[in-house]
Amino acid sequence: MSTGPEYVAAHALLEGKTVLVTAAAGTGIGSAVAQRCIEEGARVVISDKHERRLGETAERLGVPGIACDVTDEASVQALFAGAVDVLGSIDVVVNNAGLGGSAELHEMTDEQWNVVLDVTLNGTFRCTRAALNHMYANGRGVIVNNASVIGWRAQAEQAHYAAAKAGVMALTRCAAIEAGRRGVRVNAVAPSIAMHANLAKVTTDELLAELASREAFGRHAEPWEVANVIVFLASDYSGYMTGEVVSVSSQHP
């Protein structure tokens, strides 16, 4: 089994850029993205529905935090207006908000299905729409969406989450075709398993161990390893990439 990775030093990939990251409170990918963007020279605003955790993370990172419920259009509009007030303009938007759950399809309720789709897919749609309207006016910008390998791979009890993440992939590709001629790039990452405290609370140790064992490195990803790929997609180093969904995984069944 491979040992843990060494943290990668910053290289000023986002020097002078402004970044908005959704669902960035806590210990997951969103807060790791915010931290890496700061380390790479960006000015950052973070957002999350959970105001207490958002305040704690914003204080820890030393950045402004704006509460937002991505299932509510007025809240999304207020987020972007607030971020523009702070940053002046938004160069990069990272759509990280998502919600999971476990239920076999024959027992899944409409409420279970709808809440996962509304946060994970519809929330990404609302934030992407708001970002495009802002970026089109400026003639530039980058959007990076957080999908999942489950959008490609079947997994029991994950029909709602898989459908939502597959939808994020399709949304990314269609948005990219429209946005390219207006100077805006839209890409996505599809992580396999990135371990953090919030994930550990909503699944079993046995399932996490099984998923990690399928990876070529014999371990889960660290959230900052996924964040590194998001930073690359946000940076000028990926300037000719759009409409791509980049797998951040070592699992090759």
C-alpha positions in Angstrom: 0.0 0.0 0.0 1.2 3.5 -0.9 2.1 5.9 1.9 0.4 9.3 2.1 1.3 12.0 -0.4 3.5 15.0 0.3 1.7 18.4 0.1 2.5 20.1 -3.2 4.1 23.6 -3.0 2.4 26.6 -4.6 3.5 28.0 -7.9 1.5 31.2 -8.2 -0.9 29.7 -10.7 -3.7 32.0 -9.8 -1.8 35.2 -9.1 -4.1 38.2 -9.4 -7.2 36.1 -9.9 -10.5 36.3 -8.0 -12.3 33.1 -7.0 -15.7 32.2 -5.6 -16.0 28.8 -4.1 -19.4 27.3 -3.1 -19.9 24.7 -0.3 -16.5 25.6 1.1 -17.2 25.2 4.9 -15.8 22.3 6.8 -13.1 19.8 5.9 -14.0 18.7 2.4 -13.0 19.5 -1.1 -14.5 23.0 -1.1 -12.4 24.3 1.8 -9.3 22.6 0.3 -10.0 24.4 -3.0 -10.3 27.7 -1.2 -7.0 27.2 0.7 -5.1 26.1 -2.4 -6.5 29.1 -4.4 -5.3 31.4 -1.7 -1.9 29.7 -1.7 -1.7 30.1 -5.5 -2.2 33.9 -5.2 -5.9 34.4 -5.7 -8.3 36.6 -3.7 -11.1 34.3 -2.6 -14.7 34.5 -1.3 -16.3 31.3 0.1 -19.9 30.3 0.5 -21.9 27.6 2.2 -25.4 27.0 3.5 -24.2 26.3 7.0 -23.5 29.7 8.5 -21.7 28.7 11.6 -19.3 26.4 9.8 -18.9 29.0 7.1 -17.9 31.6 9.6 -15.4 29.3 11.2 -13.8 28.4 7.9 -13.8 32.0 6.7 -12.0 33.0 9.9 -9.5 30.2 9.6 -8.7 31.0 6.0 -8.9 34.8 6.4 -11.4 35.3 3.6 -14.9 36.7 3.4 -17.8 34.2 3.7 -21.3 34.7 2.3 -24.1 32.3 3.2 -26.0 30.8 0.3 -28.6 28.1 -0.3 -28.0 27.0 -3.9 -31.6 25.6 -4.0 -32.9 29.2 -3.8 -32.4 31.5 -6.8 -32.6 34.7 -4.7 -29.9 33.4 -2.5 -27.7 32.6 -5.4 -28.2 36.1 -6.9 -27.3 37.6 -3.5 -24.2 35.5 -3.3 -22.9 36.7 -6.7 -23.8 40.3 -5.9 -22.0 40.1 -2.6 -18.9 38.4 -4.2 -18.7 41.2 -6.8 -18.9 43.8 -4.1 -16.0 42.2 -2.4 -13.9 41.2 -5.3 -14.8 43.7 -8.0 -15.3 40.9 -10.5 -15.2 37.2 -10.5 -12.6 35.4 -12.6 -13.2 31.8 -11.4 -16.3 30.1 -9.9 -15.9 26.6 -8.4 -19.3 24.9 -8.0 -18.8 22.4 -5.2 -22.2 22.2 -3.6 -23.7 18.7 -3.6 -25.7 16.4 -1.5 -25.6 12.6 -1.2 -27.6 9.9 0.5 -28.2 6.1 0.3 -31.4 4.3 -0.7 -32.3 1.5 -3.0 -34.3 2.7 -6.0 -37.4 0.7 -5.2 -37.6 2.3 -1.8 -36.4 5.8 -2.7 -39.0 8.5 -2.0 -39.7 11.5 -4.3 -38.3 13.7 -1.5 -35.0 11.8 -1.3 -34.7 12.0 -5.1 -35.7 15.6 -5.4 -33.5 17.0 -2.6 -30.3 15.4 -4.0 -31.1 16.6 -7.6 -32.0 20.1 -6.4 -28.8 20.7 -4.5 -26.4 18.7 -6.7 -27.6 19.4 -10.2 -30.1 22.3 -10.0 -27.8 24.1 -7.6 -24.9 23.8 -10.1 -27.2 25.0 -12.9 -28.3 28.1 -10.9 -24.7 29.0 -10.0 -23.4 28.3 -13.5 -26.1 30.5 -15.0 -25.3 33.4 -12.6 -21.6 33.0 -13.3 -22.1 33.0 -17.1 -24.1 36.2 -16.9 -21.4 37.9 -14.9 -18.5 36.5 -17.0 -20.2 37.2 -20.4 -20.3 40.9 -19.5 -16.6 40.8 -18.8 -15.7 38.6 -21.8 -13.7 36.2 -19.7 -13.9 33.7 -16.9 -13.6 30.1 -15.8 -16.1 27.7 -14.2 -15.1 24.4 -12.6 -17.8 22.0 -11.5 -17.4 19.2 -9.1 -18.9 16.0 -10.5 -18.1 12.4 -9.5 -16.9 9.2 -11.0 -20.3 7.9 -9.9 -21.7 9.8 -12.9 -19.9 7.1 -15.0 -19.8 4.1 -12.7 -22.8 2.2 -11.2 -23.1 1.9 -7.4 -25.9 0.5 -5.4 -28.1 2.9 -3.5 -26.7 5.9 -5.4 -29.2 6.3 -8.3 -30.2 9.9 -7.3 -26.6 11.0 -6.7 -25.3 9.3 -9.8 -28.0 10.8 -12.0 -27.3 14.3 -10.5 -23.5 14.0 -11.1 -24.0 12.6 -14.6 -26.2 15.7 -15.2 -23.5 18.0 -13.9 -21.2 16.4 -16.5 -23.7 17.0 -19.3 -24.4 20.5 -18.1 -20.6 21.2 -18.1 -20.2 20.1 -21.7 -23.3 22.0 -23.0 -22.3 25.2 -21.1 -18.8 25.0 -22.5 -20.0 24.9 -26.1 -22.1 28.0 -25.6 -19.5 29.9 -23.5 -16.4 29.3 -25.6 -17.1 32.0 -28.2 -17.7 34.4 -25.3 -14.2 33.8 -23.7 -15.5 31.6 -20.9 -14.2 28.1 -20.1 -16.3 25.4 -18.3 -14.8 22.2 -17.1 -15.4 19.7 -14.3 -13.6 17.2 -12.1 -14.9 13.7 -11.3 -13.2 12.5 -8.0 -13.5 8.9 -6.9 -13.1 9.0 -3.1 -11.6 11.9 -1.2 -11.7 11.3 2.5 -12.8 14.0 5.0 -14.7 14.1 8.2 -18.1 15.0 6.7 -17.9 12.0 4.4 -17.0 9.7 7.3 -20.2 10.8 9.1 -22.6 9.8 6.3 -21.2 6.3 5.3 -19.8 3.2 6.9 -16.1 2.5 7.6 -16.6 -0.8 5.7 -17.7 0.9 2.5 -15.0 3.5 2.7 -12.4 0.8 3.2 -13.8 -1.2 0.2 -13.8 1.9 -2.1 -10.2 2.8 -1.1 -9.0 -0.7 -1.7 -10.1 -0.5 -5.3 -7.8 2.4 -6.0 -4.4 1.7 -7.6 -2.6 3.5 -4.7 -4.5 1.5 -2.1 -5.8 4.7 -0.4 -8.3 7.4 -0.8 -7.4 10.8 -2.2 -6.8 13.8 0.1 -9.2 16.7 -0.5 -6.2 18.9 -1.5 -5.2 16.4 -4.2 -8.6 17.0 -5.9 -8.2 20.7 -5.2 -4.9 20.7 -7.1 -6.7 19.5 -10.3 -9.4 22.2 -9.8 -6.7 24.8 -9.5 -5.1 23.6 -12.7 -8.4 23.8 -14.5 -9.0 27.3 -13.1 -5.5 28.5 -14.2 -4.2 29.6 -17.5 -2.3 26.4 -17.8 -5.5 24.7 -19.0 -6.3 27.6 -21.3 -7.3 25.4 -24.3 -9.5 23.0 -22.2 -13.2 23.4 -22.1 -16.1 21.0 -21.8 -13.8 18.4 -20.2 -14.6 16.2 -17.3 -11.3 15.2 -15.7 -11.3 12.1 -13.6 -9.4 12.5 -10.3 -9.1 8.8 -9.6 -6.7 5.9 -9.5 -9.4 3.3 -9.9 -9.5 1.6 -13.3 -11.9 -1.4 -13.2 
